[in-house]
Amino acid sequence: MLLILLGVLILHVIILILLIVSTAATAWSVANSGGKDLWYQCSTNNGGYHCQPSSNEDWIQAVQALMILSVLFCFFSLIAFLYQLFRLVKGGRFFFTAIFQILASVFVMCGAIIYTVMCPKDDTYTHFGYAYVLAWVAFPLCLISGLIYIVLRKKE
Amino acid sequence: MLTFLALTSVALLGIVPEQSQAIVIYTGWERHALVGSDIRLSCSFFSWRWTSEDVTFSWTYRPDGSRDAISIFHYTGGAAYLDNKGPFRDRLEFVGNPGRRDGSILLKSLELSDNGTFTCDAKNPPDIVGRPSSVRLLVFEKVPIQAGVITGAIIGVVLGLLVLIVVIYYLMRFLVARRVFSLSVSKHGKKKKEGSQQRQGPVPPADPSKIKV
């Protein structure tokens, strides 16, 4: 039992780290000269590494909001898990934790989908970077973690 | 010590009135507008003196990327003189009230070439020392969305909904508990209702996993 709990907790923390790295790293779309992410477009020119703020279009702001919300909800579900671990009655299920975790996974999915559909594909050298991949990896992990919390019961 | 304080206060009293005689002019910092719309550029001033009859307002315009400023408006001696040769002919209107220290002008049918800096200079004789104030005009084809507005809105709405749901949940729990409590206290009277309620039995103290939503 303790092993399962520890495993679930470690998975949760890994998902949180993945989400934070994905939201913050400047590698959603990369080209040879630099990377773009939700916040800045950075490139290495002759003068060095320069960053300028991303365009203020609607879709990129929506993706920013969804990624931040998913990090927040994953964090809330971690807190709820620790709280329910000590306060739940025997035999109870971790509903709050599961709800927040599933919501976090939905937000990541929506954010990644919007970015995939709307990101400008005009540059032939641009391809998706590791932060984008991390977002897509975090989504099923988050969903699985949420489902595990639904099934998990507090035993003696 | 006392003489030192006295000297400094006298010196300060001597300096401050000189500065307070200056006129302070207020305009906006930056104005955004759409092509084809009208915009009101406001200008007002603060002066220690009463508003004199010889108060003057003048507006000058410097296009973006240019070094010269042209004069487009002047109010003096109770009459307003508008631009009748420059880029703003027939597009300017004086909507201010000099008696109320307001020297605002209205620009009509904005074009993209109207991007630039507008400077207002007001003089209230004998109070004429002051710095003119500038407002920058930005004309857009369509209004751009500022960074972070949509982001903040989405995050705010979702978190607000979350807080609302949690509050409602705890409120419902609290109300249910309270109703049971108040019914069991008032035993005499309303026996029929009590009979039907008592069949359900006393609800145990609520607990997040047991109460199923």
Boltz contact constraints between the chains, C-beta under 6 A:
constraints:
  - contact:
      token1: [A, 56]
      token2: [B, 145]
      max_distance: 6.0
  - contact:
      token1: [A, 56]
      token2: [B, 147]
      max_distance: 6.0
  - contact:
      token1: [A, 58]
      token2: [B, 150]
      max_distance: 6.0
  - contact:
      token1: [A, 61]
      token2: [B, 150]
      max_distance: 6.0
  - contact:
      token1: [A, 61]
      token2: [B, 151]
      max_distance: 6.0
  - contact:
      token1: [A, 64]
      token2: [B, 151]
      max_distance: 6.0
  - contact:
      token1: [A, 65]
      token2: [B, 151]
      max_distance: 6.0
  - contact:
      token1: [A, 65]
      token2: [B, 154]
      max_distance: 6.0
  - contact:
      token1: [A, 65]
      token2: [B, 155]
      max_distance: 6.0
  - contact:
      token1: [A, 68]
      token2: [B, 155]
      max_distance: 6.0
  - contact:
      token1: [A, 69]
      token2: [B, 155]
      max_distance: 6.0
  - contact:
      token1: [A, 69]
      token2: [B, 158]
      max_distance: 6.0
  - contact:
      token1: [A, 88]
      token2: [B, 209]
      max_distance: 6.0
  - contact:
      token1: [A, 89]
      token2: [B, 207]
      max_distance: 6.0
  - contact:
      token1: [A, 89]
      token2: [B, 209]
      max_distance: 6.0
  - contact:
      token1: [A, 92]
      token2: [B, 209]
      max_distance: 6.0
  - contact:
      token1: [A, 93]
      token2: [B, 209]
      max_distance: 6.0
